[in-house]
Each structure stands twice: as C-alpha cells, then as structure tokens.
Amino acid sequence: MNSFGFRLHRVCISMTFVALLAVPGSIEAQPESWGPMSPSMEDVAYPHPVSYLSFRMYGQDVRMAYMDVSPATAANGQTVVLLHGGNFFAEYWKNTIEVLRHEGFRILATDRIGYGRSSKPLVPYTLHDMALHIKMLLEEKGIPGAAIVGHSMGGMVTSRFAFSYPEMTTHAVMVNQVGLTDPRLDRPWRDPEEQYQGTLNRNYDSIRRGIERYFVTWSPEYEYFIRLQYGWTQSGDWPQFAMVRSRISRVFYADPVVYDWPHIRAKTLVIGGTEDGPNFPALAKNVADTIPNAELILIDNVGHIPHLEAPEQFHPALIRFLKSDPIPYTEEQGQP
C-alpha cells in the first residue's frame, strides 16, 4: 500500500431481537392482486424527472435513462454517479439521492442499457460498454470528472470505469460489489440455452428467496422488489426481457474485474454489509488491499444492500468519503 494506506473500519450495529426480525414473513403463494408489471418501468414512479441519452449500439438506436438531480443546498461542485445492481434500477437510490443533494452534490442516477426505463436490445453486453456509456453521459453533460458509486454489479462497472477512465474518476465507491473473484477458475462456462431457460422460468418462490437473502433484517417495504420482479415474469415482454437478463448475467463470468484493481489510481472506498455470503468480509478486504488507494468499511449484521438496510451507517460513511480530497490525476497514473 502507498502512503494513503489501508484503513479498516467495522461499524457495530446494535440490533435488538435480531433473530426475530431477520425472519421474513412466510407467504406460500403470491397475492392474487399481483398482476403483470412492465419491464420498462412505466408503472413505477421515479423520484425525479427522467431524461434520456440517445445513441446507437450494434446498429440499433437505444436510449439510456437517467435522473440528473441538482443540489438542494449550496452546490459543492462535485457530481456523483450512482450505478444500480443487476437486479435493480436507478429508482432504488431515491433515499441516497436525497441525502447527497442535501449535502450539495449533483447526482446522475442511471438505468444502464438493459434495465429500468432504458432500452433493452438483444446485443452483446460488456462492462467496457457499460463504462463507456457513463463516460458518454458525463461528456454530454460537460462534466470532466465525477465520483462513481456502484452497488453489486454496479460495483463491477465502477471498477471498470475507474480502470478505463482514471482522468474522469475523482472517487470510486464499491458497495457490496460482486465479481470479487475470477469465476473461470472454479466453475465451468454455462450453456447459454440452459441459462436462458433458468431465467425464463423464474417463479414467485425463486424470486422471493432471491430477494430475501439480500437482507439480514426484513422490512415490509422490501416486498416492493418481489412484487416488481414477479410482475415482470407475468408480462408479455418477459421472454425477450429474460433473454436480455440472461445475456447480461454472462458478464459475471466472461468479464472479470479482479485484474483491474491493481491499476485503479482513484481514491476508493470498498464498503458493504458483512452478511453477504460467508466470504464477503475476506473478499472485500482483498479488494481494498489490491487497490492502491483504498479503504474498507464493513457494516456488521447487514446484508447485500446497506443503503436500504442500514442507511444511518452507510450514508455518513459515504458522505465523509466523497467530501475527502481526490488524488490529483497525472498522465503517469493512467491505464497501463
């Protein structure tokens, strides 16, 4: 590590009756009132106006949706880009957006291509393209540099962006990032048809289990995500959307970011809930050890989505980091 050093913080959370609270309600079948939901999210209210960046991708006209949110107080001159996880969309950052804008930040919260209100073309998906689209948005807005904050798969995009565009990265934040190892070393490539059929045939039970495992302490407000994802499977657009999701999921195997980390020069925060699989704390520590200018914050007794489950711990740590001085970029620090 260089002079910035490595700092490990463990945020202890007092949780009364945690064993009781951590058990989600048991529902044997989906509520009868749960019908189809649009994969394009037209039936979900976003907290701020949605704009679109139009461009062409593999010969197709596409649009990337985003919210451009101005500071609610005196502007501090900094822009934060929020990148959602693979099962989510920009709307779930709404509370984080409010916290940041009241600290003087401008926020760009995007739906990546294939997600939310953005186009969902049947094209190859790569982290390089996802990072490029963020660069294009920043250039469209005339923003020379920004803090890139990514959750889960969005953390992988953050890694790739910080690696590819160091001159545009003031800070990098990886929130319970996935892709913490090279999966090619311990499991085989999955047949694409098998993967597609697995996605296509998702049902209420598998969706509920998948969402429940993200949290240590369940809250009724999380039913919203189950409702949405189940509703997508009832939509007439689901077969194509399932194909898009299946193609995106292959990024995890085909496009590892572990080799990007040693070359990231931006000041970096690796942060996450400890209860995100048995090895997350050790794997997150490895990320922070590998990135030259990184610090690690682990939030005890919290799962995969700390900005929802533990905002009172997550947001102060995020704000403190984003308000710290960036490391000045020089050409010598660029991508090797």
N, C-alpha and C positions, 0 to 999 in steps of 0.2 A: 504493500500500500504506500501511497505517497504521503505528503505532509498533511493532506486533508484528513487522512486516517480513516479508520473504521470505528463507528460507534454503534453499540448495541443497546437498544432501549427495550425494556419489557414493561408494557403498561398493564398493571394488575387491575382487574375489574372485580369489584365485589358484587356477587350475584346471589341474592337470597333465593332459596328454593329453586336453584338452577336445574336440579334433576327433574322437578315437576314441570318447570316452564319449558324445558327443552323437548318435551314430548308433544309433537303436533297433534291436532285433533284427528281422530280416526274416522275417515269417510270411506264407505265401502263402494260408493258409486258417485259419479259426477252429478251435481244438482240438475234436475230436469230443465231448469231455466237456462242452462248454459248451451247456447247455440253457436253457430259459426261466428268467427271473428276474422276480419280482413288481415292477411299477412302484410298488407301495405299500411296498416295502422291508421286508416282514415277514421276509424271509430274510436280512437284514443286521443284525448285532448293533450296536446303538448303544452308545457308551461309558458312558452314564449313563441312568437311567430317563427314559422319555419320558412327558410329560404332554400334555394337550390343552386348548386354549381353544375352546369351542363358541360358535357364533353363527350368524346367518342372513345369507346373501349372495344377493341377487337371488331371494329367495323359497325358497332351498334351505338346508337345515341342513348346516353344514360344521364341520370341526374343524381347527384349526391345531396341529400337533405342535411340541413344543419340549422342550429339556432345560434345567432350572433347576439349576445346579451351584453349590454353596456353596464358599466359600474353603477351601483345605486348610491354611492358616495363619491367623494373626490377621487378621480382616476389616479391610479399609481403608475400608469404607463406600461403595465405588464398584461400580456394575454396568456390565457390558459386554454389549451385544447383538451377536451375530455373525450376519451375513447372508450366505448362500451365493451362489455364482454360478449362472448359468442352466443349466449342465449338471451341477450338483452338488446337495448336500443337507447338512444340518447335521452329519452324521457325519464329514465330511472335515475338520472343525475340531478333531478329537479331540486332536491334539498341542498346538494353540494353547490349548484349554481347560485342559489340564494345566499349561501354563506360566503362564497367567493365574491359575488358582486357587491356585497355589503362591506367587503374589505378593499374595494377599489379596483378589483380585477375586471378586465373584459374577458368574456368566455365564448369560445366556439365549441359547441357540443354537436358532434356529427353522428349521423347514421351512416355507417360505411355502406358501400355498394353491396347489395345482397341483404340488407337489413332495414327494418323500420320503414320509413317513408321514402327511402332511396330505391332506385331501380334494382331489379333482381334478375339480371341477364344470365343466361346459361353460357358462361365463359369460364376460362381458367381463372382461379383465384390464387394470388400470391401475396405474401407480406410486402414484397417490394412494391406492388401496385397499390396496396392499401396505404403504405407510407407516402408514395408519390402523390396520391390524391389529397393527402393532408398538406403536402408541400404546395400543390396547385391551389388549394383553398387559401393558404396563407399568402401566396403571391397575388391571388385575385384581390385579397383584402389589403395588399400593400403592407403586410406585417413581416418585418425582416427576421424576427425570431420570437419563439414562444416557449412556454413550459408545456411539455407533453405529459398528460396524466392518463394512464391506461389501466383498466381493470381487466383481469383474467386474460382472455385473448387480446384485449386492447393493450395489455402489458407487453405482449409479443410485438404488436405494432409499434409501441413506444420504443422497444429495443431496436427494431429495425430502423425506425425513423432517426433515432439518436445516432446510430451507427452510420446511416447513409447521408444524413444532413446535419453534421455537427455544427455547422455555421448557423443553423436555424434553431438549434436546441439550447435554450437557456437553462432549463432544468428538465430532468426526466424522473417520472414517478411511476413505479410499477406496483400496482395494488393487487395482491394475491394473483400475481402473474401465473399463467400456466405455461407449458412448454419448458419446464425447468431442467429437463434432461434431453438428450438426443434419443427419441424413441426407436430409432432404427437399430440401436444397439441391443435392445432387449425384446422386441416383438416384430413379427413379420408384417409386410405390407398387406393390407386387407383388400380383398376383391371388391372392386367398385360397385358391382351389382349387389353384392351382399350388404355393403354399407348403405346403399340407397334404399334397399328393401327394409333394412333396420330402421332407417329414418322415416320412411313412408308409413310404416306400421306402428309408429308410436301411438300409445293409447293413454287413457286417463291415468291408470295406475303408474305407468312408467314415467309420465310427466310429473305426477305428484311426488314420486320418490326422488326424481332428479332435482326438483326444486327444494324439497325438504332437507336434502343432505347439504345444502349450502349454508344452513343456519344452525347454530347451537340453541338459541332461544327463539322459539317460533312466535310469530305475531300474526293475527288475522289479516293484517294488511298484505302479507306475502301471498295470500290466496289469489290476489290480482294476477300474479305471474302464471299461476296454474291455469286460471281462467283464460288468459290470453293464449297460452300455448296449446291448450286443449282446443280452444276455438279455432285456431289455425288448422288443426287436423280435420275439422268439420267443414272447412271452406272448399269450394270447388277449385280454388287455386292451389290447394295443398300439394298435389302431385308434382307440379313444377317447383313450388317453393321447397319441397322436400329434396328435390334434385339440387337446387341451389345450396341448401344447407349441407347436403352430403358432399358437394364439391368443396365448400369452404372448410369442412372438417378435415379434409385431407391435407390442409396446410399444416396441421399439427405434426404430421409425420414427415411430410416432404420438405418442410422449410424450417428447420430448427434455428433457434436464435442463440443457442449456447455459445456459438463461435463469434457472435457479435460482441458479447460483453467485454472481452479484454480491450476492445478498441473504442469503447464509448468513453468520451472525454468530458461530457457534461456532468455537472453535479447531479447525483442520482439519489433518490430515496426508494428503497425497497421496503414496502410496508404491507402488513397483512395480518389477518386473524390466524392464531396458532392452530385452530381446529379445522384445518383444510386438508384432511388426509394425514396419515401418520408421519409422513416425512417432510411436511411443508416447512417447519422451522429450520431443519438442517439444510434443505434445498435452497430456501430463501437466503440463509447465511452464506451459502456458496455463491449465490448471485452477487451479494454485496461484497464478498471477498474478491470476486473476479473483476468487477467493475472498479477501475482505479479510484474514482472519487465518489464512493457510495457510502451511505449509512443505512442501517437496518432498524426498523421498528416492528416489533411483534406485539400484537394485542391479545392478551390471554383470554381464553374462553369465548372466542369469537370465531365465526366461520369464514366462508369464502367472500362475503360481501360486507366489509366493515363500514362502508359509507352508509349502508342501510341498517345494519345490526348494532353498530356502536359509533354513531356519528359524534357523540360527545368526546370520544377518544380520538377518532380519526380526523375530524376537521381541524382541531387545534394543531395537531402534528403536521397536517398538510399545509396549513397557512404559514406556520413557522418556517417550514422548509421553502415554500415558494417566495417568501419575503427575504430569504437569505441571498446574498450577493452571488450572481453566477460566476463561473470561472471564465475569464475572457478567452474568446476563441482566437487562435492563431493558425496560420496555414500549416504549421508543423504538427498541429493536433488533428489534422484532417484524417479521413479514412485512408488506411494504408493501401 
